[in-house]
Amino acid sequence: MAKRRTATRTVTRVVSAPSKPATIRVVAPSAPAGRPRFARARGYARRAGAAISSEKHMLTAFAAAGAYGLAERAGMPIPSIGPIGPAGTLAIAAWLYGKTQKSQTGLHLATGLGCVAINRLAATGTVVGYDGEE
């Protein structure tokens, strides 16, 4: 008689588990090749604005000199301290304002008015405009 098996048999069961759904990749259509209608103009305007804002000090100095000239032509009374004249007085006042208040605009105003005072000194030999005759 044949010998019987003493070991237990291994039973294999296949259990199906739910799998993840398959990922389907879809490529979106690309943007049109050209720029939008006003994008180029917007870019130019942005660059022009950046150029102007970088020159604020010069524009402020020009405005100060122009305002001083208009006030002088209109005959407005402008304060003056001794030999430095009205333009020099306003330049010193704007410089002090800019330094004490930490204002860049005040310093730029002082630059413009100081240039006017130096121009008067170079052109006439005096800042005040006094010729020496009384």
GICOR-V462267 format. One record per run of one state. SS is the DSSP state (alpha for helix, beta for strand, coil for the rest). FROM is the first residue (numbers start at 1). TO is the last residue. If there is no record, write none. Layout:
ss:from:to
SS:FROM:TO
SS:FROM:TO
This chain:
ss:from:to
coil:1:38
alpha:39:54
coil:55:55
alpha:56:74
coil:75:80
beta:81:81
alpha:82:100
coil:101:103
alpha:104:124
coil:125:134
